[in-house]
Amino acid sequence: MTSRRVWKDHHENNGAGVEHLKKRKITVKDTAFDYGEGPTAYNARREIAWLSTTIENSNELREVELVKHNISCVAEPFRRYERMAFSRVPDINAEDVSKSVVTAVNFHPGDELVCTGGLDTHVRIFKVDCKANEKVHTLAVGAPVFQVEFCRVNSSNHIIVAGREQLLFGHVEKNVIEKVMLAKGTYTNAGFIQSPDSAFIGVIGSSQLTLISQKSRTGVMTLRSNSRIKAASFDIDGHHVFGCTDDGFLHYWDIRTQRCVKSAPGFGGVKKLCVPESSGKIITGCDNGITQVFSIDSIDWSGRRYDGKVAQRAEKTLSNLCSEITTLETSRKGDVIAFASSLKRNSLRLFHIPSLKVIEKWPTASTPLNYVSACALNYDGSLLAIGNTRGRVLAYRISTLQ
């Protein structure tokens, strides 16, 4: 890797102070590059660009390390999210590839297992070691699978499956599936949400959210709305639920009183909703490809109008994709968000929450994502699983350069 400087700081050679800075163009005749004695603004920009590229082999990694040690004037927020390396590992379902579109991928809370589901009516469970990825079990559901997740308890061996107009509980070791009786009008095709302590499961209906107890496998309460609920997510305390409706409102329910505490306008077109743990933020994915980051404390619940229109002031607006957001997932640690669209090839991006920056230069044009239909991150965001329409579940290890 060779580069050349576009200017040379005057104070590097004559020892002059900062007040005598003077930039002049220099001509480099050969391909060799001399970094000089002191870091410059140009060096810092080059480090950010180099460290945000995908590193495939140890030689490039060593080269990046050499560049890093010569430069030390990069701000800390950039150091945290830019210095990431992506390396592909064997596919998670390489032993048993799905025969149709992969619609769901989820990591076990202990990160040692991964479950996948698809339109081929099967749920497959793999043991993840990034080498062989041995298949552990296969559950035949008998209907297309739209969402599958492990119960959020480290010692749990249960999975939750949402199919066509049905909700199922499965036991991994016993290979047993139990069907849950749902009220009329419950729309399981939209999936479900889990509380942080796995006490409740929320199933979206036409204009209601039915909460089901995971212990009794029965409905215990219903949260109602005046319009259809498009997306929902539990708050990190487990006692409140956020929900976006098709009339453009964000509702905040208290499950202890089963009432809507407050509502905020300005959330029209939201298709996906996510509340990362310990971040104090709400992530929304819209039908126009826009992903927005809101601070929970800064949401205006009064319905005030900005510029003649009902709107909320987003902390960050991401317009990296141009088609409807169909996948919005976060790691349980809450540092990385993955958002994707299944309507366009290679439409997936990663977002770093602490720095409010999109991870650039990945995926590249040569990354074989195809049409992304599902994705998942493990607890600390070090392993990314991507399901596509070819029936494959790709795996990428995310490492931070120290």
Disulfide bonds with the S-S distance in Angstrom:
none
